[in-house]
């Protein structure tokens, strides 16, 4: 971030520090002992704990960041090191994507699942504590000690560790898909903002032409060349364009605030101008090829497949949990002499074979299989719809670029030449130019449709679309 030509680092803890201070003052109400502690020290301590937690979180989110980078969702050239991307006077699409992945509150909340998955992974690998029981010598009862160590961890612990490791990998895949969804949303919002900015510029040019036409119509009315009806029509066109320009200004503000929200930049400086992205370059491929790539690369499908593996291991774990075994040592005071010996205890599954747990594990496996099949169908539908929309948008863009706009541009040049030769009036030149501006507005809307369709297809196939159509796909396949 830059302000007044001076770089200002983006501090992700700025909001947190400002939120901690009023909370600490609120805690001291009704607690005299807390008032004795300097608030500045509490603020520093709380911020230190928060920073420590953020460091851990940033380290654990690396698998998701690497997966997004590998799929081309974030360009390595635009990834900020410490200060974040430069926002001196305008923002690019890649900078908006980078900011969103770093600061979007909803995505950061999802990334907290990595910490939960890691803690489950650590807990599953912990060894059980031994049990120690003691009977105190009271009356005729002698002192007796029993130390017992559960041994079922020998066959249960490897299963649980394997399941939690798979669950952690599933969380990474699920969050990678969430990151791709966020990238898609940012690209769509950016396309809306670029379109609104371009429509304002072209509509402003059209308004100036219509005002010139209205002035010429007024002069011709005073000269008696035309009637009041033509002048009224010209004035109405001016009023309609003024109303449209005001509405487009509001739409641009709405689009800017939507993009700002996705980037997580509320409360920070936000540029007023944007850098228009280059035209979307999408390789020409069939829908079946895109579907195949999507089924090979989609992280949410990989997460669903991992859920099947986890559920299958859960069936085996439910069967293994039927049996428990413990080994230990028993010592007893017999005539003031401690006699010790080994002890073994195990359960007899006469009535309870964990039938409920096994049936639940089987049901989870069936649900995971059916969810995966449904997800594959949904991915196929999404890819085919996105492919059709992109083909339609590209066809419309080609029509405007090759067949509609060129004749209008030629007409404007011919009108200017005819006016220079004295064959037509300047009013006709303005009319041709106004039609060109209106057509350019429609062409800008079609270009935005192409950009939106490309962003949607990128999200559907979980790959950054490149002209060659090979690099990102190859990397994603190697990653999976």
HELIX and SHEET records of a PDB file:
HELIX    1   1 UNK A   14  UNK A   27  1                                  14    
HELIX    2   2 UNK A   32  UNK A   35  1                                   4    
HELIX    3   3 UNK A   39  UNK A   60  1                                  22    
HELIX    4   4 UNK A   62  UNK A   70  1                                   9    
HELIX    5   5 UNK A   76  UNK A   78  5                                   3    
HELIX    6   6 UNK A   93  UNK A  103  1                                  11    
HELIX    7   7 UNK A  105  UNK A  124  1                                  20    
HELIX    8   8 UNK A  153  UNK A  223  1                                  71    
HELIX    9   9 UNK A  228  UNK A  262  1                                  35    
HELIX   10  10 UNK A  287  UNK A  297  1                                  11    
HELIX   11  11 UNK A  299  UNK A  320  1                                  22    
HELIX   12  12 UNK A  355  UNK A  399  1                                  45    
HELIX   13  13 UNK A  400  UNK A  404  3                                   5    
HELIX   14  14 UNK A  405  UNK A  420  1                                  16    
HELIX   15  15 UNK A  426  UNK A  461  1                                  36    
HELIX   16  16 UNK A  471  UNK A  479  1                                   9    
SHEET    1   A 2 UNK A   2  UNK A   3  0                                        
SHEET    2   A 2 UNK A   6  UNK A   7 -1                                        
SHEET    1   B 2 UNK A  90  UNK A  91  0                                        
SHEET    2   B 2 UNK A 273  UNK A 274  1                                        
SHEET    1   C 4 UNK A 131  UNK A 135  0                                        
SHEET    2   C 4 UNK A 144  UNK A 150 -1                                        
SHEET    3   C 4 UNK A 325  UNK A 334 -1                                        
SHEET    4   C 4 UNK A 337  UNK A 346 -1                                        
END                                                                             
